[in-house]
Amino acid sequence: MTVPLSYYVALSAVVFLTGLLGVLVRRNVIIILLSVELMLNATNINFVAFSQAFHNIAGQVFVFFALTVAAAEVAVGLAIIIALHRAKSTINVDEFQMLKW
Amino acid sequence: MEQVFFFYFALVIAASSVLVVAMRNPIYSALSLLIMFFHVAGLYVSLHAEFLAAVQVIVYAGAILVLYLFVVMLLNLKQDDRYHRQWPVAAVIGTVLVIESIVLTLLNGGSAPAVRIEQESAAAGLGNTEALGDVLYSTYLFPFEVASLILLVAMIGAIILAKKDLGGRHA
């Protein structure tokens, strides 16, 4: 194991920030969901790297749970996107202001 | 040798995640996310987490990404995805966070590998899958059951949300 732990943390930070930037700047709802997936993967990389570094399998178990939550999030998120597209026939986030008072 | 693999995987992961955000066409974004998922799985293999690598390929690349591509092609999107109006704010915040994380990583980078070396002797006698299953079905049994409940709720929620007559939209 010759790769330092900080390299993994740096890679995870880069991927997470890319996802955060995607959520902030893009207006397509599907791209926003894809960016959320990027952020979840960044945290998973961190979990696995630390699990390997400390020889504790619990980190990999938590990646397992994060994966479950990601699958649930995708199912519900895409259902919401389909419902929104049916209501407004667009998936541009600027068009969705129903909750704004 | 491991460093070569790590830098290859890290480079491709970073580049393809940038492509996910930068591409105009959602299908290209989803496909570069596929490349990223495969390389994250390769990174897991190099970290001796073989079971998670397999699950990553099966669940993320096999199920989640197919779902994304299905929805993208179902909705037949027009090219109306310009960037958000507030993107300068996001760029400033992102740049600040990148600089901060680089500085923090460089400041604390020297102390991290020491931890790794002093704990190197801890034995990992079992294989990865056996060890993971052992912990998952004993220590984390209750979170495991809660995860199944989350999947059930997500399934019901997705079916209800995507039904034809969404309540309150009778027009």
Interface residues (C-beta under 8 A of the other chain):
Chain A: M1 T2 V3 P4 L5 S6 Y7 V9 A10 L11 A13 V14 V15 L17 T18 G19 L20 L21 G22 L24 V25 R26 R27 N28 I30 I31 L33 L34 S35 E37 L38 N41 N44 I45 V48 A49 S51 Q52 A53 F54 H55 I57 A58 Q60 V61 V63 F64 F65 L67 T68 V69 A70 A71 A72 E73 V74 A75 V76 L78 A79 I80 I81 I82 A83 H85 R86 A87 T90 I91 N92 V93 D94
Chain B: E2 Q3 F6 A10 I13 A14 S17 V18 V20 V21 P26 S29 A30 L33 M36 F37 V40 L43 Y44 L47 H48 A49 F51 L52 V55 Q56 V59 Y60 A63 I64 L67 Y68 V71 V72 L74 L75 L77 D80 D81 R82 Y83 H84 R85 Q86 W87 V89 A90 A91 I93 G94 L97 V98 S101 I102 T105 N108 G109 A112 P113 V115 R116 Q119 E120 A122 A124 N128 A131 L132 V135 L136 T139 Y140 P143 A147 I150 L151 V153 A154 M155 G157 A158 I159 L161 A162 L166 R169
